[in-house]
Amino acid sequence: MSKRDYKVATTDGIELEPLGGEKCDKDKDKDKEKQTNGVTFGGESSGGRQTRTGVAVCSQRRALLVAGIVLGSLLLTAIIIAYAGPQNDCSCGSKTVSGYETDEENNTQPFNPIATNGEPFPWLEKMLPTSARPLRYMVTIHPNLTTLDVKGQVTIDLHVEKETNFIVLHIQDLNVTEKAIVTPGPKGYALKIVKVLEFPPRQQLYIEVKERLKKKSNYTLNLRWYSKLNPEPEGFYVDQYESSNGVERLLAATVFRPNGARRAFPCFDEPHVRAPFRISVFRDRFHIGLSNSIVHTTEDVGFYMGTGLLRDDFIETPPLPADAVAWVVSDFQRESLQPSAAYIPTTPAPPGSGVGGKKSAQQNNYTQLKGKNPPVREHHCPDAFIECQPDATPKPDSGPTHDDYRLAS
């Protein structure tokens, strides 16, 4: 009996192939066929390298070395592309488009402003809070054209819309020396101020009081400061000119661009916030003062640094935004001009008189000219500044607007 015919039977009657049976014989036959073809697999050549059908096969160590070199080259190339990209040779690449303002704050990070004294600045918004608004400004300015120093005081009547314990307003390059918030009424008293902080990036001044300001109540904010006349034509600046006889002289004037009033006095310097202004300007006897309105009174206030001082008090303006206010101190000569105003001051009419019934006292102070030559009015007239009057004829029974009270150059 051959191996092919040999079978093993179990007690269950299942036939099993013996080990090394027909399958093993087939594998041996395949090996013989490969050998008969004259090709040896897995053998070694005379050089000790693995060969397969005449092709050299690298060792494992050499394969790893080649793969490492390739990967290292790719990584180095990626680093060079990432950090040594194309350079911009244009010199204007870093310039900002004219009129474009960049935001210095990173909106992805929490905004934590720090005041000049190192404390956190509590107010986080760019716009001022609406809890309080100005009812009236009284600004007193004392410029010195010899030392170029400026001393000032502002009294702001405030109306509190919402109960609060702080006030925020604008200030820039001004050194506040005194501050007070006074309660209304004849027996008003100064509230205790517990914190005063300044945040220069937004030109904001934060004043906090211990006692809360009551809703729908009026208060008075008093601030005194000192500063220097600005050599550049911004805010309250000093300028130099040559007189007709060749003598160089100085003048001090305001130039308020939008949001520029905060350079000259503390205020609510936003265009939608308007209030009447009473301006007072100190000057010596050899200078004149100009502002948005005409002079109401001039008083002798004594001597300062050996020079006699006068104070010009100007009549109250209608409600103006802070950057519409202006004043000038110079030694220009006094001239008489033919005003181009469509309105002239008149005696206030009794309440309820005129067409249309009730009129405000401010409207009654102005009467439209109809077919009459306006009288000659004396003004302080420098070469560059005149008291501005409306250019167009207003509508009947309409009072002057804030544009009628600007200084024009």
JOURUR-V568991 format. One line per field, one symbol per residue. phi: phi as a letter, one per 20 degrees, with the letter a starting at -180 (. if undefined). Layout:
phi = ???
//
This chain:
phi = .effeecddefeneedfffmeffffffffffffffffndddmedefendfcblndfdfffffffffffffffffffffffffdcffeeeffefeeefgnedeefeefedfecfdffenefefedeffffefbcfeadcddccedfeemecdbbcddeddeecfbcbccbebblcdfdcbbcdffnfdfceffedbccccggdldddcddfefefflcdccddcdbcadfffefbmecdccbdffeneecdbdbdcdfgmdfffdbfaeecfeecafcddccebefeccccbfdefebccedndblmcfdccedeffefgcffeefbbccbdfeecdcefdfeccfcfgefgnenfnnfcffffffccfecmcffffdececffdccffcfedfffgmdffefffdeedd
//
